[in-house]
């Protein structure tokens, strides 16, 4: 079994866009918190204060995530807090009877659930794992298996890893870890051996 840490473009883009999604959610939560305060006839402020606080933290985190949380350690917990706020707001809006309010809030709650699980995955180290089953490639929610039967060649170099598919397609990834000449040779030999076994079978 071998693994190589690589850069996966789709996951890398999702990492970079997570801050923007926090900003969008922050503004939406701010707007819906203000709507709820209006339904309270601008009376007691305490029920809406948690929503404004979470919205403010979401905006700050979204604008400054790369500086204040490089490893995305707090990303999941902020998403969980946003989910709690959207759920509480949706329940509160049910009492108003206006579907335009609670449907939108519950839709954002569902969206936040998707972000919670996908972002927990994308902020992990992206490594391609090679074993007797094939190449396991990380994805947003689960890894994807490319079996040896679907590969005609695997080329591992110091800078790039390339998987050549039998249907004249190929997948190429930038290698992010330092691989020694011996490690590269062993991995290439392992891949050739596994593809050779599948051909003989």
C-alpha positions in Angstrom: 0.0 0.0 0.0 1.4 3.4 -1.0 0.1 7.0 -0.8 1.1 10.2 -2.4 -0.1 13.7 -1.3 -1.3 15.6 -4.4 -3.1 18.8 -5.3 -6.6 18.1 -6.6 -7.9 21.2 -8.4 -11.6 20.8 -7.6 -10.9 20.3 -3.9 -8.4 23.2 -3.9 -11.0 25.5 -5.4 -13.5 24.5 -2.8 -11.1 25.3 -0.1 -10.5 28.7 -1.5 -14.2 29.4 -1.9 -15.2 28.4 1.6 -14.5 31.9 2.9 -16.8 33.4 0.3 -19.6 31.0 1.3 -19.2 32.1 5.0 -19.7 35.7 3.8 -22.8 34.8 1.8 -24.3 32.9 4.8 -23.3 35.7 7.2 -25.2 38.3 5.1 -28.2 36.0 4.7 -28.3 35.3 8.4 -28.0 39.0 9.1 -30.9 39.8 6.7 -33.2 37.1 8.1 -32.3 38.1 11.7 -33.4 41.6 10.9 -36.6 40.3 9.3 -37.4 38.3 12.5 -36.7 41.4 14.6 -39.2 43.3 12.5 -41.8 40.6 13.2 -41.1 41.2 16.9 -42.1 44.8 16.2 -38.6 45.9 17.1 -39.2 45.1 20.7 -37.1 42.8 22.9 -33.7 42.5 21.2 -32.3 39.4 23.1 -34.0 36.7 21.0 -32.3 38.0 17.8 -28.9 38.8 19.4 -27.5 35.2 18.8 -28.3 35.4 15.1 -26.5 38.7 14.7 -23.5 37.5 16.7 -23.2 34.3 14.5 -23.7 36.4 11.4 -20.9 38.8 12.5 -18.5 35.9 13.2 -19.3 34.4 9.9 -18.5 37.6 8.0 -15.2 38.1 10.0 -14.2 34.5 9.5 -15.1 34.6 5.8 -13.0 37.7 5.1 -10.1 36.6 7.3 -10.1 32.8 7.2 -6.7 32.4 5.6 -5.1 34.6 8.2 -6.9 33.5 11.4 -7.5 29.8 10.7 -5.1 28.4 8.1 -5.8 24.8 9.0 -9.6 25.3 9.0 -9.7 24.1 12.6 -12.9 26.2 13.5 -14.6 25.8 10.1 -16.8 22.9 11.1 -17.9 24.3 14.4 -18.9 27.6 12.8 -20.9 25.7 10.2 -22.6 23.8 13.0 -23.5 27.1 14.7 -24.9 28.5 11.5 -27.0 25.4 11.1 -28.4 25.8 14.6 -29.2 29.4 13.9 -31.0 28.6 10.6 -33.0 25.8 12.2 -34.0 28.1 15.1 -35.0 30.9 12.7 -36.9 28.5 10.5 -38.9 27.3 13.5 -39.5 30.9 14.6 -40.7 31.9 11.1 -43.2 29.0 11.1 -45.2 31.0 13.5 -45.5 33.9 11.1 -47.2 31.8 8.5 -45.1 33.3 5.6 -43.7 30.4 3.6 -41.2 32.7 1.8 -39.4 33.2 5.1 -39.1 29.7 6.6 -38.6 27.9 3.2 -35.6 30.1 2.4 -34.1 29.6 5.9 -34.6 25.8 5.9 -33.1 25.7 2.4 -30.0 27.5 3.8 -30.0 25.0 6.7 -29.9 22.1 4.2 -27.1 23.8 2.3 -25.1 24.3 5.5 -25.4 20.6 6.2 -23.9 19.8 2.8 -21.1 22.3 3.5 -20.4 20.8 6.9 -19.7 17.4 5.6 -18.0 18.3 2.3 -15.7 20.9 3.9 -14.7 18.5 6.7 -13.5 16.2 3.9 -11.8 18.8 1.6 -9.8 20.3 4.5 -8.1 17.0 5.1 -4.8 16.1 3.4 -5.5 15.0 -0.2 -3.6 11.8 -0.8 -4.0 9.2 -3.5 -3.8 5.7 -2.1 -2.6 2.8 -4.1 -3.4 -0.8 -3.0 -4.4 -4.1 -4.6 -7.8 -2.8 -5.5 -6.6 0.3 -7.5 -6.1 4.0 -7.0 -8.2 5.7 -4.3 -8.8 9.4 -5.2 -10.2 11.8 -2.6 -13.5 13.4 -3.3 -15.9 15.9 -1.7 -17.9 13.3 0.3 -16.1 10.0 -0.3 -13.1 8.7 -2.2 -13.3 7.4 -5.8 -11.8 4.1 -6.7 -10.1 3.6 -10.1 -9.6 -0.1 -10.4 -6.4 -1.5 -12.0 -8.5 -2.9 -14.8 -9.4 0.6 -15.9 -5.7 1.8 -16.0 -3.2 1.0 -18.7 -0.3 3.0 -17.2 0.6 5.0 -14.0 3.6 7.4 -14.1 4.9 8.8 -10.9 7.5 11.5 -11.0 8.9 14.0 -8.5 6.5 16.7 -9.7 3.5 15.0 -11.2 1.5 11.8 -10.9 -0.4 10.7 -14.0 -3.1 7.9 -14.4 -3.6 6.8 -18.0 -7.1 5.4 -18.4 -7.8 2.5 -20.9 -10.4 4.8 -22.7 -7.7 7.2 -23.8 -8.2 9.6 -20.9 -5.8 10.6 -18.2 -5.8 12.2 -14.8 -2.8 14.2 -13.7 -2.0 15.6 -10.3 0.7 17.8 -8.9 2.7 16.0 -6.3 3.0 18.0 -3.0 5.3 15.8 -1.0 9.0 15.1 -1.4 9.4 11.7 -2.9 12.8 10.1 -3.0 14.1 8.3 -6.1 13.7 5.0 -4.3 10.0 5.8 -3.3 9.2 6.7 -6.9 10.8 3.6 -8.2 8.9 1.4 -5.7 5.6 3.0 -6.4 6.0 2.7 -10.2 7.0 -0.9 -9.9 4.0 -1.7 -7.6 1.6 -0.1 -10.2 3.2 -2.1 -13.0 3.0 -5.3 -11.0 -0.7 -4.7 -10.2 -1.7 -3.9 -13.8 0.3 -6.9 -14.9 -1.6 -9.2 -12.6 -4.9 -7.9 -13.9 -3.8 -8.4 -17.5 -2.8 -12.1 -16.8 -6.1 -12.7 -15.0 
